Amino acid sequence: MAKLTFYHPRYSGGMKHLDRHDPSTRAWAADAITAVEADANRSCDTHLHVFPLPAHWGVDLYLKDESVHPTGSLKHRLARSLFLYGLANGWIGPTTTIIEASSGSTAVSEAYFARLLGLPFIAVMPATTSPEKREIIEFYGGKCHLVDDPGAIYAESRRLADQTGGHYMDQFTYAERATDWRGNNNIAESVFQQMAHERHPEPAWIVVGAGTGGTSATIGRYIRYRRHRTRLCVADPDGSAFYPAWTSGDDHVAGGSRIEGIGRPRVEPSFLPTVIDRMTQVPDAMSIAAMRWVKEVTRRDVGGSTGTNIAAAMEIVKEMRAAGEQGSVVTLICDGGERYRDTYGDDRWLAERHIDIEPHLAALRALMRT
């Protein structure tokens, strides 16, 4: 066999090599990862609340409160994972501008982590994003780049990344791979650990919404990996592409959701339909009614996507009761209602958009009386 010899232009007869990374950049990345992990250590875990259903129903409902994260939403987990993924891949350096396409909450959380690492941050968002979310992004030092067409946020984010020499985080592609679905204190592992001492410790159902698809992919994979009998329901709002695509098996393009944080105008790369047992399409009026109903019953002020989750979860509770089944159902508080004071929490805003929540609110109230 012929002998292979590699030559380096500087060393005759030596091995050829090329160093791409400055040691100082590697050292900065190591410090950055330490800072992000320290934030996780300070945050610890989120609470699992019991929703007050009548005990004799035999069905228990739990709300995992992701609004208590430092940035106030479920997206804090995703943002942390995306930053660690980008740092470990060498995509983020000490001067990298971070760009993200987001309807709000992910951008809030990423702005927080960008400030933690001393990096500039630009959120590319639909112009309809609530003013409250934009103010929080700017509070953390980020800039909001608004576009009229929600479907244009992807291309505009890539354009800005090219223009600035920055990194487009692309939550919609990387959400399902940035999080370790086998455990490592992900949201699924946390739920099952917290349920261990409950009346029905293995949930019959877990109900989540889909924005990127990352949360449903993580939970669905974990359920199968740990061989749980739990089934996964994804609640999808009106105007989203996920539900029609899941039911037909084909790609689908929709107009986009009015419920911020979930629902998309296209099927995102992180959406994994094969781990989902059931999808429920929830009308906007029902989502907002359920959001307000949760506050009436629990005094917890929750956002619209939580309302979508609750609406789908209560449908499952009704079905279990009708079938004489006992068990537990777990869903998520995605963020707090204070971010939606001028939208879902404002009767005038609803009237201007001809959204009538009263029939749905009455039905939910009646459900607790029967």
C-alpha positions in Angstrom: 0.0 0.0 0.0 1.3 3.4 -0.9 2.4 5.6 2.0 0.3 8.8 2.4 2.3 11.9 3.2 0.6 15.2 4.2 2.5 18.4 3.7 2.1 21.8 5.4 3.4 24.8 3.5 5.3 25.9 6.5 6.9 22.6 7.4 8.5 20.4 4.8 7.6 16.9 5.4 5.2 17.8 8.2 1.5 17.3 8.6 -1.0 19.7 7.1 -3.2 21.5 9.5 -5.3 24.6 9.8 -6.5 26.2 13.1 -9.7 28.1 12.6 -10.6 29.2 16.1 -8.9 31.7 18.3 -8.3 30.2 21.8 -9.8 33.4 23.3 -13.1 32.7 21.4 -13.2 29.2 22.8 -12.6 30.6 26.3 -15.4 33.1 25.9 -17.8 30.3 24.7 -16.9 28.2 27.8 -17.6 31.2 30.1 -20.9 31.8 28.2 -22.0 28.2 28.6 -21.2 28.5 32.3 -23.3 31.7 32.6 -26.3 30.1 30.8 -26.1 26.9 32.9 -25.9 29.1 36.1 -29.1 30.7 35.1 -30.7 27.3 34.8 -29.4 26.4 38.2 -30.9 29.6 39.8 -34.2 29.0 38.1 -34.6 25.4 39.2 -37.9 23.9 38.2 -41.5 25.2 37.7 -44.5 24.5 39.9 -47.2 21.9 39.2 -50.6 23.2 40.4 -53.7 21.2 41.0 -56.7 22.6 39.1 -59.8 22.5 41.4 -62.0 19.9 39.8 -64.5 18.0 42.0 -62.7 15.1 43.6 -65.5 12.6 43.0 -65.1 13.0 39.3 -62.0 10.8 39.6 -60.2 12.9 37.0 -57.5 15.2 38.2 -56.2 18.2 36.2 -52.7 19.7 36.7 -51.2 23.0 35.4 -47.4 23.1 35.0 -46.7 26.8 35.5 -44.1 27.8 33.0 -44.8 31.5 33.6 -42.6 31.5 36.7 -39.4 31.3 34.6 -37.2 34.5 34.8 -38.6 35.7 31.5 -42.2 34.7 32.3 -42.9 31.9 29.8 -42.4 28.4 28.6 -40.1 29.8 25.9 -37.4 30.4 28.5 -36.5 26.7 28.3 -36.3 26.9 24.5 -34.2 30.0 24.5 -31.7 28.5 27.0 -31.5 25.3 24.8 -31.0 27.3 21.6 -28.2 29.4 23.1 -26.4 26.3 24.4 -26.9 24.6 21.1 -25.5 27.6 19.2 -22.6 28.0 21.6 -21.7 24.3 21.5 -21.8 24.3 17.7 -19.5 27.3 17.5 -22.2 29.5 15.8 -22.2 32.2 18.5 -19.1 34.2 19.4 -18.3 37.2 21.6 -19.5 39.7 19.0 -22.3 37.8 17.3 -25.6 39.6 16.7 -28.4 37.3 17.5 -31.4 37.3 15.2 -34.7 35.5 15.8 -38.1 35.2 14.1 -40.7 35.2 16.8 -44.3 36.1 17.7 -43.1 37.4 21.0 -42.3 35.1 23.9 -39.2 33.4 22.4 -37.9 36.8 21.5 -38.4 38.0 25.1 -36.4 35.0 26.5 -33.7 35.3 23.8 -33.3 39.0 24.5 -32.7 38.1 28.2 -30.0 35.5 27.4 -28.4 37.9 24.8 -28.1 40.5 27.5 -26.7 38.0 29.9 -23.9 37.3 27.4 -23.4 40.9 26.3 -24.6 40.3 22.7 -26.8 42.4 20.5 -30.3 41.0 19.7 -32.9 41.7 17.0 -36.4 40.2 17.1 -38.1 39.9 13.7 -41.8 40.0 14.6 -45.3 40.4 13.1 -46.5 44.0 13.5 -49.5 42.7 15.4 -47.3 41.4 18.3 -48.6 42.8 21.6 -47.0 46.1 22.8 -46.3 44.5 26.2 -44.0 41.9 24.6 -42.2 44.5 22.6 -41.6 46.6 25.7 -40.1 43.6 27.5 -37.8 42.8 24.6 -36.6 46.4 24.6 -36.2 46.3 28.4 -33.7 43.5 28.0 -31.8 45.6 25.4 -33.2 43.9 22.3 -34.5 45.7 19.2 -37.9 44.9 17.5 -37.9 44.7 13.7 -41.6 44.5 12.7 -43.0 43.1 9.5 -46.6 43.4 8.2 -46.7 39.8 6.7 -46.2 37.2 9.5 -45.0 34.8 6.8 -42.1 37.1 5.9 -40.4 36.8 9.3 -38.2 33.9 8.2 -36.7 35.5 5.1 -36.3 38.8 6.8 -34.4 37.2 9.7 -32.0 35.4 7.3 -31.5 38.7 5.4 -30.7 40.6 8.7 -28.3 37.8 9.7 -26.5 38.1 6.4 -26.4 41.9 6.6 -25.0 42.0 10.2 -22.8 38.9 10.0 -25.0 37.6 12.8 -26.6 34.3 13.7 -30.2 33.5 12.9 -31.3 31.3 15.8 -34.2 29.8 13.8 -36.3 28.4 16.6 -38.7 26.8 14.1 -36.0 24.5 12.7 -33.9 23.8 15.8 -36.4 23.6 18.6 -36.8 19.8 18.4 -33.1 19.1 18.3 -31.7 21.6 20.7 -33.5 20.0 23.7 -32.4 16.7 25.0 -35.7 14.7 24.8 -34.3 11.7 26.8 -34.2 13.7 30.0 -31.7 16.1 31.5 -34.4 17.9 33.4 -36.5 18.7 30.3 -40.1 19.6 30.7 -41.3 16.0 30.2 -39.0 14.5 32.8 -40.0 17.2 35.2 -43.7 16.5 34.8 -43.3 12.8 35.5 -41.1 13.4 38.5 -43.6 15.9 40.0 -46.5 13.6 39.4 -44.9 10.7 41.2 -46.9 11.0 44.5 -50.2 12.0 43.0 -53.4 9.9 43.0 -52.9 9.0 39.3 -49.1 9.4 38.9 -48.9 8.4 35.3 -50.9 11.0 33.3 -53.6 9.6 31.0 -53.0 12.7 28.8 -50.6 15.6 28.5 -51.9 18.5 26.5 -49.7 21.2 24.9 -49.9 23.7 22.1 -47.6 23.9 19.1 -45.7 27.0 18.1 -42.4 25.6 17.0 -43.4 22.0 17.7 -40.4 21.6 20.0 -42.4 21.0 23.2 -44.7 18.4 21.7 -41.7 16.7 20.0 -39.8 16.6 23.3 -42.7 15.3 25.4 -43.8 12.8 22.7 -40.4 11.3 22.3 -39.8 11.1 26.1 -43.2 9.3 26.6 -42.1 6.6 24.1 -38.5 6.4 25.3 -39.6 5.9 28.9 -42.4 3.5 27.7 -45.2 5.4 29.4 -48.8 4.8 28.4 -49.5 8.5 28.5 -51.0 10.0 25.3 -50.1 13.3 23.9 -52.7 15.8 22.7 -51.7 19.0 20.8 -54.1 21.9 21.0 -54.0 24.1 17.9 -55.8 27.5 17.5 -57.8 28.7 14.5 -55.8 29.8 11.5 -52.9 27.5 12.2 -51.4 25.1 9.6 -50.6 22.3 12.1 -54.1 20.9 12.6 -55.1 20.6 8.9 -51.7 19.2 8.0 -51.9 16.6 10.8 -55.4 15.5 9.8 -54.6 15.3 6.0 -51.0 14.2 6.2 -50.0 16.9 3.7 -48.2 20.2 4.1 -50.5 23.1 4.6 -50.3 26.9 4.5 -52.7 28.9 6.6 -53.3 32.5 7.5 -51.7 32.4 10.9 -53.1 32.3 14.4 -54.4 35.2 16.5 -53.3 33.3 19.7 -49.8 34.5 20.2 -47.1 31.8 20.9 -48.9 28.9 19.2 -50.1 28.1 15.8 -48.2 28.9 12.6 -49.0 29.9 9.0 -46.8 26.9 7.8 -45.9 23.5 9.2 -42.5 24.1 10.9 -39.5 21.8 10.6 -39.6 21.1 14.4 -43.2 19.8 14.3 -43.1 16.0 14.6 -46.6 14.7 13.9 -45.7 11.0 14.4 -45.4 11.4 18.2 -48.8 13.0 18.6 -51.8 10.9 19.5 -54.5 13.5 19.1 -54.9 17.1 17.8 -57.7 19.4 18.9 -58.5 22.6 17.0 -59.7 25.3 19.4 -61.7 28.4 18.2 -60.1 31.7 19.2 -63.2 32.7 21.3 -62.9 29.4 23.2 -59.2 30.0 23.9 -59.9 33.5 25.3 -62.9 32.3 27.3 -60.9 29.5 28.8 -58.1 32.0 29.6 -60.5 34.1 31.6 -62.2 31.1 33.2 -58.9 29.9 34.6 -58.5 33.3 36.4 -62.0 33.0 37.8 -61.5 29.5 39.2 -57.8 29.7 40.3 -57.0 33.4 40.5 -54.0 32.7 38.2 -53.8 35.3 35.4 -52.8 33.3 32.3 -52.3 34.0 28.6 -54.3 33.0 25.5 -52.2 29.9 24.6 -52.9 28.6 28.1 -56.6 29.1 27.3 -56.1 26.9 24.2 -54.5 24.2 26.3 -57.2 24.3 29.0 -60.0 24.1 26.4 -58.5 21.0 24.9 -57.8 19.5 28.3 -61.3 20.1 29.6 -62.7 18.3 26.5 -60.6 15.3 27.4 -61.8 15.5 31.0 -65.4 15.5 29.8 -64.8 12.5 27.6 -63.1 10.6 30.5 -66.0 11.3 32.8 -68.5 10.2 30.2 -66.6 6.9 29.7 -66.3 6.3 33.4 -62.5 6.6 33.2 -60.3 7.8 36.1 -56.9 9.4 35.7 -54.9 12.6 35.4 -54.5 15.2 32.7 -51.5 17.6 32.7 -51.3 20.8 30.7 -49.2 24.0 30.7 -49.5 27.6 31.8 -47.4 29.0 29.0 -47.2 32.6 30.1 -49.1 35.2 32.2 -52.1 37.3 31.2 -50.4 40.6 32.0 -48.9 40.4 28.5 -52.3 40.6 27.0 -54.1 43.4 28.9 -54.7 45.4 25.7 -55.8 42.4 23.6 -57.4 39.2 25.0 -58.1 40.9 28.3 -59.8 43.9 26.7 -63.5 43.6 25.9 -63.3 46.5 23.4 -60.5 44.7 21.5 -62.7 41.6 21.3 -65.8 43.5 20.1 -63.8 45.2 17.4 -62.8 41.8 16.1 -66.3 40.3 16.6 -65.0 37.7 19.0 -67.8 36.6 21.3 -66.5 34.6 24.3 -69.7 34.6 26.3 -71.2 31.3 25.1 -67.9 29.5 25.7 -67.5 31.1 29.1 -71.0 30.1 30.1 -70.4 26.5 29.0 -67.2 26.3 31.1 -68.9 27.7 34.1 -71.8 25.3 33.7 -69.3 22.4 33.4 -68.2 22.9 37.0 -71.8 22.9 38.2 -72.8 19.6 36.7 
